[in-house]
Amino acid sequence: MPNVENAEPAASAELERTRRIWDRQAARYDRQIRRCERVLIPGGRAWACSQASGAVLEVAVGTGRNLPHYGPAVTSLTGIDLSPAMVAVARDRARELGRDADLRAGNAQLLDFGDATFDSVVCTISLCNIPDDRAAIAEMYRVLRPGGRLVLVDHVASDRWWILIPQRLLEQVTRRTNGDYQTRRPLPLVETQGFVVSHSQRSRLGSVEQLVAVKPQV
């Protein structure tokens, strides 16, 4: 039987560790991620933002690298990130772009929004860093309106064994250094939560997945 008394402090400690990691990396994050994005997800951010409309929540908004890609179909934009330092960079980017967005620090595993608040939820290259991805997906489902869209882009466990093995080895390092999981697969969690998957496409030898899922109408 799980030790519930120890579970909550452990979860809080993991969240705090993750927050510290990304606070430290905020100033150099854009330089570090730029090349990785060109290799792994060329056009991925633009694609994800093109799937969003209405009142949009971006979970793990980071430094706001998606902000330039949201189109006129987005009527309001809210972004949360665990790291206040990352949010500060995102706010500067929003001001430079003239983008009206409510950007704030927040916990993806316990979103500070009411049920059925948003028409779209977007999360790009970030579920891999959220300590409890299952809880985050459950929260995304909760805050979406019936018929609302969940849009995900992330690196995932490859369906090629000769890619998966190095991913597992790399994960032993990245989990410790920056809380980055290499072998997660959001799709089964999304389906288990009750979403209906309307689009799923793998690329980069099965190691990257683009996903759109819909919260069923009541």
PyMOL commands that set and color helices and strands:
alter all, ss='L'
color gray80, all
select helices_A, chain A and resi 4-40+44-50+67-69+84-97+127-129+133-143+161-178+186-193
alter helices_A, ss='H'
color red, helices_A
select strands_A, chain A and resi 54-59+74-81+102-105+118-124+144-155+196-203+208-214
alter strands_A, ss='S'
color yellow, strands_A
deselect
rebuild
show_as cartoon
